[in-house]
Amino acid sequence: MKLAILVVDGVFDTGLTVLLDIFSTANELASAQGIAAPLFNVEVVGVGRSVRTALGLTATVEPADQVRKPDWVVVPALNAKQPERLIEALARKDVLDAIAHLRTWHASGISVAGACIGTFMLAEAGLLNDREATTSWPLAPLFRQRYPSVKLDDSRMIVAGDRLVTAGAAMGHLDLALWLVRQASPEMAALVAKLMVIDKRPSQAKYIVPNFLANADPLVERFERWARAHLATGFSLQDAARALSVTPRTLQRRTEAVLGKSPLAFFQDMRVERAQHLVALGQDLETIASEVGYAESATLRNLLRRRTGRTVRELKADLQ
């Protein structure tokens, strides 16, 4: 499989090296098993002949307009974690040139993948319009605002479609690389994961910090503060809207636009976050249930299992 890793100045060093290390490890293991040809032929490409990474390292790259047709183009993240910085970066000439190459490559039949903030470049190219995708969860509010036609589900770690794949935040580069290895050899992907001690992460939902997302919008931030104060008493859309001096419809629409979920779903996220914190402190489940608004601990137990994929016992064991 021929891969072109498309980089621009300010590329996230870890994202780039994770991709290179995974594909290199797969090739080494294949060679050790007597497979003559490498599984992956990898080129690092850019709009010029060199790029400077976010940590200041200079890397020589193959000019994108000279690259022979790859099977996949993979876009690692820019190291622009704040919305303002990312918007500025997306307007740079080198980034715009790279986006133009993505459009041309995809139109010619080449498959395209992006991880973390790299997914913004796919969206800027229009490749994700009317498609399902994921992205770096801290920047999901900006993604929804900037690309309303994309069907974003930031709880997922990998979203694979027809010749397009997106992966979640930061270490989503690992998941994307393993997904690509799996396309060449499922057995090799499993071996690479074991050798490099990589756990399965089908979802990034458990990593999402609700109040971090709420800070993206003043009304949602106020709703988040109201909700935390009312975890024990339960949720009422009418009461929340009244306290915030807006209509229920306005609150509903704003949380959907910013968070991609209803006020009730966001309230449930905060319940789960609070419950996990109290589990970490060693409190019993009955006390925790009362603090987050449940009369029965069994209801909370089921919610935690559904949202985290872990039992209470497993959550406790993770913290030991």
Sequence and secondary structure as in RCSB ss.txt:
>XXXX:A:sequence
MKLAILVVDGVFDTGLTVLLDIFSTANELASAQGIAAPLFNVEVVGVGRSVRTALGLTATVEPADQVRKPDWVVV
PALNAKQPERLIEALARKDVLDAIAHLRTWHASGISVAGACIGTFMLAEAGLLNDREATTSWPLAPLFRQRYPSV
KLDDSRMIVAGDRLVTAGAAMGHLDLALWLVRQASPEMAALVAKLMVIDKRPSQAKYIVPNFLANADPLVERFER
WARAHLATGFSLQDAARALSVTPRTLQRRTEAVLGKSPLAFFQDMRVERAQHLVALGQDLETIASEVGYAESATL
RNLLRRRTGRTVRELKADLQ
>XXXX:A:secstr
 EEEEE  TTB HHHHHHHHHHHHHHHHHHHHTT  S S EEEEEESSSEEE TTS EEE EEGGG    SEEEE
  BS  SHHHHHHHHTSHHHHHHHHHHHHHHHTT EEEEETTHHHHHHHTTTTTTSEE   GGGHHHHHHH TTS
EE TTBSEEE SSEEEE STTHHHHHHHHHHHHH HHHHHHHHHHTT    SB GGG  HHHHHTTSHHHHHHHH
HHHHTTTT   HHHHHHHHTS HHHHHHHHHHHHSS HHHHHHHHHHHHHHHHHHTT  HHHHHHHTT S HHHH
HHHHHHHHSS HHHHHHHT 
